[in-house]
Amino acid sequence: MRMISTNYLVIGSGVAGLTFAVKAAEKFLDKNIVIVTKGDEDESNTKYAQGGIAVVLDTEEDSFQKHIKDTLIAGDGLCDEKVVEMVIKEGPQRLRELIAWEANFDLNSEGGFDLGKEGGHSEYRVVHHKDITGYEVERALLERVHQLPNITLLPHHFAIDLVTDHHLENPAPEKLSCYGAYVLNQEDGNIITIQAEHSLLASGGIGRVYGHTTNPIIATGDGIAMAYRAKAQIKDMEFIQFHPTALYNAEGGSYFLISEAVRGFGAYLRNKDGYRFMPDYDKRAELASRDIVSQSIDNELKKSGDTHVFLDCTHLDIVTLKKHFPNIYNKCLEHHINIEKDWIPVVPASHYLCGGIVVDKKGRTSVNNLFACGECTRTGLHGANRLASNSLLEALVYAHNIFKYLETNPDVATPKTIPDWNDEGTSIPKEHVLIQHNLKQLQALMRDYVGIVRSNDRLIKAVGHLDLIYREAEEFYKKSKITTTLCELRNMINVGHLIIGQSIERKENRGGYFNLDNLGLVD
């Protein structure tokens, strides 16, 4: 069994993990950073973030207070106001750091930032790089990572479980500590023990739990599930943000995201008869917050029985539209949709998790030596619903805060001996049909019972259905050699359990959570 010792272990290679790694490597020249990521080094939710980074720059028209107010409105009363203020006021400095790392953002004809406006924002404040902002940020950070000799980046390495006191002999601490992780090398099947003074979960979201999602295939909630099994505090998992406008895919699976910025640019939502329905639901119409737009589309589809609605761009300046959204324009053409004259078929799809691993302002979890940042966390910024383009901002700020905390706090000693991974009595599974069958069952269960609109009856039934899936998967897990797909299924079942359980506990509708029983509409 191979053992690696490092000062900092980072799990995930999106903006959160890479930002911390770059800062730590630049400051702590005598320390080593190991980044593990289960896909290619650039495969993360960051890569697919289209809209941009919400930052207050134009103080004549905009202000920190306006951005704070917009965030609090979107969060529907559940944001931590001190966290909101901290994140938003740090935004300009974090953006300057990205620019120093040679990330490029679109400029206007006067040489200033070409600021966009998205749903829920009262002003133009979204800094972007065309419609592939996340891709550009990821590119710049990875280039910087490869310039730093004290960073080791291990792609195609899957983190199985965190190492805590539970794995050590005679564990009896008042508060659990994390000492690293067991990691599967997906290329040779060997399991590595990585011992770390401090570990950072930056593992992204949970979109694949729903199957129909804008997230990449890697978004299986691994970090949250590992933290849950390590007894870290998890909160607000009921608040799933469904992106209102994902390109409809009749075959299911991953859905291509049609950025909120397209509606900010002036596109209309219409039903199949051409009726523009959003003004019936909210005075902000297409620029209402995502929860309202998603629930409105869901209601329209339930009334009509249709599978999708349409996004209409045909009345817009097509030359400027193509300049701002070239990736979206070309993706639609691939699907034989010419947005100059054709409406885009769209449907809500799971997009972002507003809850997750509870962290304080310094990114500390409830487990010693374990930090977290990015979409896998519950910071208090988003409350019940994330304001568009606040997620990259949050990741940048919390990665910085974790770095600053570790800069001023001495390292914590790790135990001398961590046991090897024990897979005695297991064998390589002869067939994977059970994994795929249970995965499809889980995804269908989450879509049908725990979707945009929920009810107590469906949630209670979901508990029973999930328990059957869990028992079958656990029996298979105990008998089998570790594989990525098996671990992902196990993680998604854990995440599903958390979403359903915390949905049942939520007795009021807030933001992205909507239960018919809370309106008294279900007997």
SULUR-V992418 format. One record per helix or strand of 3 or more residues. SS is the DSSP state (H for helix, E for strand). FROM is the first residue (numbers start at 1). LEN is the number of residues. If there is no record, write none. Layout:
[[SS:FROM:LEN] [SS:FROM:LEN]]
This chain:
[[E:3:9] [H:15:13] [E:33:5] [H:46:3] [H:64:11] [H:81:20] [H:133:13] [E:151:5] [E:157:8] [H:165:3] [E:177:9] [E:191:11] [H:207:4] [H:222:8] [E:240:8] [H:260:5] [E:268:3] [H:278:3] [H:285:3] [H:290:15] [E:309:4] [H:318:7] [H:326:9] [E:344:10] [E:356:3] [E:370:3] [H:391:18] [H:433:17] [H:456:24] [H:484:22] [H:516:4]]
